[in-house]
Amino acid sequence: MVCLQTIREEHLMKEHNPFIQSSPASLMRRRRRMVPFRVHWSHGRRGIARHELLAVMLIVVLLGALLGPVVLRVREQARLATCTHNLRQIGLALHDYHNAHSYLPVAAQWRGDVLRTMMLNEVKQIDLVTYQNWAQLLLPHLGRNDVAAQFDASQPVMADANQQARLTAISEFSCPTDHFQRTDNPYSFQPSEDRDPIAEMARGNYAINGGTHNHRFVPESAAQPRFDGLRLIAEESTRRFEVIGTGIAGINRAFSFNDFRNGQATLVAVEEVRAGIHPLDPRGVWALGQIGGSITWAHGISSDDCGPNNQWDRADDLLGCGRLHEVVGSETLTEERMPCVHYVDRNDQATARSLHDNGVNVLFLDGTVRFVNDRVDRALWHVMHSRESPADALEDRFAERLGPHQPPADALLLRNQGQCFFDNSR
């Protein structure tokens, strides 16, 4: 009995333990007893209903609509901060330059060595007369000796020797808000319609304050008073040429802090400009010492281009603007908020511009950067760009007055008379 019980227990252990070797007969018996495994799908489980999917999609759309503007504002604030930082760095560089030389840089150096005429302001061959500008002179003081060393100051900026340097995009002179500030949108100087462009230059977004004076050279008289007019020096014997406005720098003329009656806290040094919307548009070119390229000029109350982002179709007198109207169309210039006079074919006046909402960033000579509203009081805009303005006349609530200003009731009449006491912020 004991032997039979032991054999039966060993047989059961072999059947139920896979690690104990079993005989073929026992394996066959086990397979017969195995119950096949069946998968039972539950018909009670279902997917997402259509109305649930629509609800989820609606929530996503609503969140996008709510968060989209917030994200855009945050991005613009970051871009605005970059522009402000760049202007502050330029302000430090201006003071560093003044400490080194006892005067500020000139707005631009023009030379007429190869021309007979001394009226360089009327010359359309700007490739022959335009040499260094304030931005090039500040490069060492901005830590950009690498680019400064590439310029040959003895040759015009558009000479072949300066090609690599003038095509270099300088982050310190660029505002990321301006989407026309791109390497594929350089300024291409075209001497005439029947000639191909002969030089390209990188874009920029900052211009030195040349002044808000009247841009005309008509001698002052009782019949035609020209307050805050230009001074022009053109001496044939010495080949001396200077154009002096009311700002902090002139053409071939440099100033020191002691030359300014206006205080540093209320005198504009550098302000924003927009990059041209087409390669033929000469505005916003950091190394180009021309009005509109890197100089604001004649945009005060005695001109038709006063105030930031002026939208009158007679604003900004620029070389090649007629051609620009033909190529891109007058409607496009209006839509892009970049008007210029189609019948004036020389660089005569240009105002501050930006793609920020409702205004421009402005660097004052003391290093302060302020945002000036497009609807700022035009009289205030005029005098804060003049080195001759009495400082005490501007100190009262100065920062507060840089905001929007209510235009006079007869604004349309004044506009038709060619004056600029009107709201031009469309």
Summary of the structure (lengths in Angstrom):
residues: 426
radius of gyration: 35.7
end to end distance: 113.0
largest distance: 146.1
contacts: 1353
relative contact order: 0.12
helix: 33%
strand: 12%
